[in-house]
Amino acid sequence: MSQMKHIDNIPSTPGKFKEKSPYNRLRLHFSLTKLTFWSFVFLGLIFVFFFRSPSSSSSSPAASDLSRRSLRTNSYDGPAWEKRIKASAKVRSHSGISVLVTGAAGFVGTHVSAALKRRGDGVVGLDNFNDYYDPTLKRARQALLERAGVYVVEGDINDVALLKKLFDIVQFSHVMHLAAQAGVRYAMENPGSYVHSNIAGLVNVLEVCKNANPQPAIVWASSSSVYGLNTKVPFSEKDRTDQPASLYAATKKAGEEIAHTYNHIYGLSLTGLRFFTVYGPWGRPDMAYFFFTRDILKGKSIPIFEAANHGTVARDFTYIDDIVKGCLAALDTAEKSTGSGGKKKGPAQLRVFNLGNTSPVPVSDLVSILERLLKVKAKRSVMKLPRNGDVQFTHANISFAKRELGYKPTTDLQTGLKKFVRWYLSYYGDGKKSAQ
C-alpha cells in the first residue's frame, strides 16, 4: 500500500512542482542503483535464454496463450529418451506399421493407440496435456498407454523442432493426427486456441511430413461439424460444407482445404475422418453424455435443448470401438505418399469419410437411458438451443466408408452407454469423486 501511496503522490503532469537539489542527488543515486540492478537482471535473462535453453527459439512463435498449451522444448532429448521412443515404435507383427499418434492422451487417441499396439504396430504418442478439461484424466490415459507399451511424448504439434526430431529417430510409415482443440461452445471464449491447434498445428504436422523421406501416409480427424447448416439428411461426403455454424467447424473445414493443398502440391497421402459425436469409456468431460451423468448423480439440473417450434435436437452418437475400427481401416487402406523431400513425384491419394452410427437419437432419449442405467431420476431443464454453434441434428451417411473401409458400426446407444456408465462409476465412484 505504501508503494501505491507514493505513486499517487506523483503529479500526472510534469513540471507542476520544483524539486530541491538534495532530493535530486538522492534520486540520481537511486536511479543509478536501480539501473545497475536491472542491468544484472537483464544479463541474467540473456544467460538463461541463450545458454540454458538452446532450443527455446523454436518454441517462441507459439509462446502466447500459455494457459492453453505446453511447448516444453527443453524437456526432451538424450539417449534414454530416444531409447524409449525407439522401443515404443518397434513393430512386432509381420505386416505392422509404425505410427505417430498426435493427441495420444485424448479420448480417441488413447483408444486408437492401444488398439494399434495390441495388434503389433509400432506406436509413439504425442500430447501437450493442456487444461481444456481436467488434465488428470489425460494423465490417467497416459498411464494406461504406458502399461500397454506406448510412450507418450509430452510436447506440442506447434513445436516443429520436436516433430522433426521424432522423425529423425523413427521413420514413421503413418501419422494418425488427432491432436486438436475440440468443442463447439468453447470457441466463443477462446477462438485463438482453435486457430493455433486446428490450423497452425495441422500445417506444422504436414510441413514436417512433406519434408520427411520417405513421406508418411496421414490419417487425420476432421468432424461432422463441417456440415454446418446443411439441412439435407443423412449427411454425405458429397454434400456442401461451406456453411459452418461455429468457429470449430470452420477450422475443421479449413483443415480439409489445407489437406487438399498439401496433397496436390507435395504428394502427401491424406485421409480425413469426419467423426460423429463419439462417446464411451475414458471420454471427454465436456461432452453432454459425460456431464449429464455427472450432474444426474449429483442431483443437479441438466439442460435439454430444443430447436425452434419445440423441434427435437438429435445426435448420431457413435461408440468409441466403432470409431477405432474406422481409424485402423483408414490407416490400413491408406496408400503411400508420392513425394520425396518435399517434391511431388505423382498423384497421391486424397479421401474423406464419415464415421457415424447412422441412427440419430434425440438428446431427451439419451437422458432417459442414463436415468435407467444410473437408477436416478434426472432434473431436466428444457431450454431453447442457444446460438453458440450447436446444430439441431447430425446424421451420417456411411455408405462410402462401408464400401472403401469395410466400416460397419455395431454398438447401439443403450449398449454403449451401459459400458460408459460402468467405467464412469469405476473411475469416479457414485458421484462423490468430482468429475471436472
C-alpha positions, -999 to 999 in steps of 0.1 A, spaced: 0 0 0 29 24 8 41 19 -28 7 28 -41 6 60 -20 40 70 -32 28 65 -68 -4 85 -61 17 115 -48 35 120 -81 17 145 -103 3 132 -135 16 163 -154 53 170 -153 66 204 -141 39 211 -115 64 214 -87 101 224 -82 124 198 -66 152 208 -42 187 197 -50 192 172 -21 163 153 -35 178 154 -70 210 139 -57 192 112 -38 171 105 -69 202 103 -91 218 78 -66 186 58 -65 184 58 -104 220 45 -107 214 18 -82 182 8 -100 199 9 -134 227 -14 -120 202 -38 -106 182 -41 -138 214 -45 -158 223 -76 -138 187 -89 -142 189 -84 -180 223 -101 -183 209 -130 -162 180 -134 -186 203 -134 -216 223 -162 -199 192 -182 -192 177 -180 -227 209 -183 -248 230 -207 -227 205 -228 -207 177 -232 -234 194 -236 -268 162 -247 -284 139 -221 -270 138 -201 -302 120 -229 -319 91 -225 -294 89 -187 -292 65 -182 -321 38 -201 -302 47 -188 -268 15 -168 -263 -16 -183 -248 4 -204 -223 -27 -214 -204 -39 -235 -234 -8 -254 -244 27 -266 -234 57 -261 -256 83 -279 -235 111 -279 -259 138 -281 -232 123 -312 -216 133 -338 -242 164 -352 -258 191 -376 -246 199 -413 -251 174 -426 -226 146 -405 -242 154 -417 -277 156 -453 -264 121 -451 -251 108 -437 -284 125 -465 -304 112 -492 -281 76 -478 -284 79 -475 -322 92 -511 -327 69 -531 -350 61 -565 -336 40 -580 -363 50 -592 -398 26 -567 -415 28 -540 -389 32 -503 -394 49 -475 -374 25 -448 -364 30 -414 -348 -3 -406 -330 -8 -369 -321 -33 -362 -293 -25 -397 -280 -37 -389 -244 -70 -376 -258 -102 -397 -258 -99 -411 -294 -61 -410 -294 -59 -433 -263 -82 -459 -278 -66 -458 -312 -30 -460 -298 -39 -490 -276 -56 -508 -305 -26 -503 -328 -3 -516 -301 -24 -547 -294 -22 -558 -330 16 -554 -331 21 -520 -347 48 -496 -335 32 -466 -318 46 -433 -305 22 -408 -289 25 -370 -287 3 -348 -265 6 -314 -248 -17 -323 -219 -34 -289 -220 -61 -279 -195 -91 -276 -218 -105 -302 -195 -92 -320 -164 -55 -329 -172 -56 -357 -146 -79 -377 -168 -53 -373 -196 -26 -384 -172 -46 -415 -163 -50 -423 -200 -12 -418 -204 -6 -443 -176 -30 -467 -193 -9 -464 -225 24 -467 -207 13 -501 -193 4 -512 -228 39 -502 -240 30 -469 -257 53 -440 -249 36 -406 -250 59 -377 -256 49 -345 -239 50 -318 -265 30 -296 -288 23 -300 -325 34 -264 -330 69 -274 -318 84 -280 -352 119 -289 -337 103 -317 -317 83 -330 -346 115 -331 -368 134 -348 -340 108 -375 -337 110 -382 -375 148 -382 -372 146 -410 -346 118 -430 -363 109 -434 -399 71 -434 -394 52 -450 -422 19 -434 -410 7 -405 -389 -26 -405 -371 -32 -368 -365 -59 -365 -337 -45 -335 -318 -69 -306 -320 -88 -280 -299 -122 -297 -296 -156 -283 -285 -181 -261 -304 -190 -238 -275 -155 -231 -261 -147 -213 -294 -167 -183 -283 -144 -180 -252 -110 -187 -267 -111 -185 -306 -73 -183 -308 -68 -217 -294 -87 -232 -324 -66 -214 -350 -35 -223 -331 -42 -260 -329 -66 -269 -357 -50 -247 -384 -14 -238 -375 -9 -272 -358 -21 -291 -388 1 -271 -411 31 -278 -389 24 -315 -390 20 -315 -428 52 -294 -432 73 -319 -413 56 -349 -431 61 -334 -465 99 -330 -459 103 -365 -444 119 -391 -466 100 -413 -471 69 -393 -466 43 -410 -443 7 -415 -452 -16 -393 -430 -50 -400 -415 -64 -371 -396 -96 -361 -376 -120 -338 -393 -155 -335 -379 -192 -339 -387 -194 -302 -377 -182 -293 -412 -218 -300 -425 -229 -269 -405 -262 -255 -416 -268 -283 -442 -304 -295 -440 -301 -325 -463 -300 -357 -443 -283 -381 -439 -251 -361 -444 -230 -374 -473 -194 -366 -482 -207 -352 -514 -228 -326 -496 -218 -289 -494 -197 -280 -464 -193 -242 -469 -218 -231 -442 -201 -237 -409 -222 -229 -378 -192 -225 -354 -156 -215 -355 -146 -250 -346 -164 -263 -377 -148 -235 -398 -113 -246 -386 -120 -282 -395 -133 -272 -429 -102 -251 -434 -82 -282 -424 -98 -302 -452 -89 -275 -477 -53 -274 -464 -51 -312 -467 -61 -308 -504 -34 -283 -509 -6 -305 -494 -19 -335 -514 -19 -315 -546 15 -298 -543 36 -322 -523 20 -357 -530 10 -364 -494 -14 -393 -490 -42 -378 -468 -74 -393 -454 -98 -371 -434 -123 -387 -410 -155 -369 -401 -164 -382 -366 -200 -381 -354 -204 -375 -317 -180 -401 -303 -188 -414 -268 -176 -442 -244 -153 -451 -216 -124 -426 -209 -145 -400 -228 -143 -362 -228 -159 -344 -198 -172 -316 -220 -195 -339 -239 -232 -339 -230 -235 -377 -221 -205 -373 -198 -216 -342 -178 -252 -354 -178 -240 -385 -160 -220 -364 -135 -249 -340 -128 -276 -366 -126 -256 -384 -99 -250 -351 -81 -287 -341 -82 -281 -311 -104 -304 -299 -131 -293 -307 -167 -302 -287 -198 -323 -303 -225 -322 -281 -256 -350 -279 -281 -350 -262 -315 -375 -236 -328 -411 -246 -325 -402 -273 -300 -381 -291 -325 -361 -322 -314 -324 -320 -310 -307 -353 -320 -272 -366 -325 -257 -396 -343 -239 -410 -313 -210 -433 -323 -194 -457 -298 -156 -454 -295 -149 -490 -305 -167 -484 -338 -146 -452 -344 -114 -471 -336 -123 -497 -363 -128 -470 -388 -95 -453 -379 -75 -485 -382 -92 -493 -415 -83 -459 -428 -46 -465 -419 -46 -499 -434 -61 -488 -467 -40 -456 -470 -17 -456 -500 19 -444 -498 26 -407 -503 42 -400 -537 66 -372 -527 102 -372 -516 120 -345 -498 91 -321 -503 87 -327 -540 58 -344 -556 65 -374 -579 30 -383 -589 -7 -381 -579 -14 -391 -543 -45 -405 -525 -69 -379 -510 -100 -392 -492 -126 -381 -467 -151 -404 -448 -180 -401 -425 -176 -423 -394 -210 -423 -377 -236 -447 -364 -264 -438 -389 -290 -438 -361 -297 -403 -347 -311 -403 -312 -330 -374 -295 -310 -360 -266 -340 -365 -244 -338 -402 -251 -302 -402 -242 -311 -388 -208 -338 -415 -203 -313 -442 -210 -289 -427 -184 -317 -425 -159 -323 -462 -162 -286 -471 -160 -279 -448 -131 -312 -456 -113 -316 -419 -107 -342 -395 -119 -328 -366 -138 -338 -330 -131 -345 -318 -166 -345 -281 -176 -358 -276 -211 -345 -246 -229 -340 -232 -264 -310 -242 -284 -285 -213 -280 -269 -196 -309 -234 -208 -299 -226 -231 -329 -247 -261 -319 -268 -276 -347 -302 -293 -344 -292 -327 -357 -265 -348 -371 -270 -380 -392 -242 -398 -411 -244 -415 -445 -216 -441 -441 -220 -459 -475 -187 -447 -488 -168 -458 -456 -186 -491 -457 -176 -497 -493 -140 -485 -491 -131 -493 -455 -154 -521 -446 -167 -498 -419 -198 -512 -401 -208 -498 -366 -222 -525 -343 -229 -508 -310 -262 -491 -302 -266 -463 -278 -281 -484 -250 -252 -509 -251 -225 -482 -254 -239 -461 -226 -240 -491 -203 -203 -496 -209 -196 -459 -203 -216 -458 -171 -198 -489 -158 -164 -472 -165 -176 -439 -150 -187 -455 -117 -155 -474 -115 -133 -443 -122 -152 -416 -103 -173 -436 -79 -210 -429 -72 -206 -392 -78 -187 -383 -46 -154 -380 -65 -156 -350 -87 -155 -352 -125 -142 -319 -138 
